[in-house]
Amino acid sequence: RNLPGPPSTSWRTGHLSHLYNPAGMSWHHDLTQNYGSVVKINGIMGDEHLYVADPLALHQITVKDQDVFEQTKMFVQGNSVIFGDGLLSTVTDHHRNQRRILNPIFSSKNMRELCPAVFE
């Protein structure tokens, strides 16, 4: 509750109009520049949310300790809008099954073989 964050722009929608605005990347940039990589923002009717922009924390939350952290329906739906239906927009057993299937593709050997193609 004592995390930094911008004042709410609307009691009804909080910061959601900025958060999900297709042209709102400058808002995201300004948010992290002014308040840091973990910020308190407001959702609908004053509901408090964490905005996490730290890559290590996001990896911990979404990959390593995904069973410890609750991924809200809004988070999953937002990932679905941004990334499509796939690994980042699924949870629980469905997510585990997709990771199990995809893990061999991201092995060190395969990544080394793909590097030249990525840099072309």
CORCOR-V7061 format. One record per residue. N is the residue number from 1. SS is DSSP state (H for helix, E for strand, L for the rest). PHI is phi in degrees with one decimal (none if undefined). Layout:
BEGIN
N,SS,PHI / N,SS,PHI
END
This chain:
BEGIN
1,L,none / 2,L,-97.4 / 3,L,-74.6 / 4,L,-71.2 / 5,L,178.9 / 6,L,-74.3 / 7,L,-65.5 / 8,L,-64.2 / 9,L,-89.5 / 10,L,-158.1 / 11,L,-66.6 / 12,L,-74.2 / 13,L,-116.1 / 14,L,58.7 / 15,L,-98.8 / 16,H,-61.6 / 17,H,-65.0 / 18,H,-80.7 / 19,H,-60.4 / 20,L,-106.1 / 21,L,-75.9 / 22,L,-57.7 / 23,L,-103.5 / 24,L,-98.1 / 25,H,-62.1 / 26,H,-65.6 / 27,H,-65.0 / 28,H,-61.7 / 29,H,-61.8 / 30,H,-62.3 / 31,H,-59.3 / 32,H,-72.6 / 33,H,-67.0 / 34,H,-87.7 / 35,H,-123.7 / 36,L,103.6 / 37,L,-89.7 / 38,E,-129.1 / 39,E,-132.3 / 40,E,-89.0 / 41,E,-125.1 / 42,E,-109.7 / 43,L,-107.5 / 44,H,-64.6 / 45,H,56.0 / 46,H,79.9 / 47,L,-61.9 / 48,E,-87.6 / 49,E,-132.4 / 50,E,-97.3 / 51,E,-105.3 / 52,E,-113.3 / 53,L,-120.3 / 54,L,-84.7 / 55,H,-58.1 / 56,H,-67.0 / 57,H,-65.7 / 58,H,-62.6 / 59,H,-63.6 / 60,H,-60.8 / 61,H,-71.7 / 62,H,-92.1 / 63,H,-118.9 / 64,H,-68.2 / 65,L,-116.7 / 66,L,-61.1 / 67,L,-76.6 / 68,L,-82.9 / 69,L,-98.1 / 70,L,-79.3 / 71,L,-98.0 / 72,L,-68.1 / 73,H,-57.6 / 74,H,-64.2 / 75,H,-63.0 / 76,H,-64.9 / 77,H,-65.9 / 78,H,-62.2 / 79,H,-62.4 / 80,H,-64.2 / 81,H,-65.8 / 82,H,-76.6 / 83,H,-106.7 / 84,L,86.0 / 85,L,-74.4 / 86,L,-178.2 / 87,H,-57.3 / 88,H,-81.7 / 89,H,-120.3 / 90,L,-129.4 / 91,L,-136.9 / 92,H,55.4 / 93,H,-61.6 / 94,H,-61.6 / 95,H,-64.7 / 96,H,-60.1 / 97,H,-64.3 / 98,H,-64.3 / 99,H,-63.6 / 100,H,-60.2 / 101,H,-69.4 / 102,H,-84.9 / 103,H,-52.8 / 104,H,-59.8 / 105,H,-63.4 / 106,H,-98.1 / 107,L,-66.7 / 108,H,-58.2 / 109,H,-59.6 / 110,H,-65.5 / 111,H,-65.1 / 112,H,-62.0 / 113,H,-69.0 / 114,H,-82.2 / 115,H,-52.2 / 116,H,-58.8 / 117,H,-66.7 / 118,H,-67.8 / 119,H,-83.1 / 120,L,-73.1
END
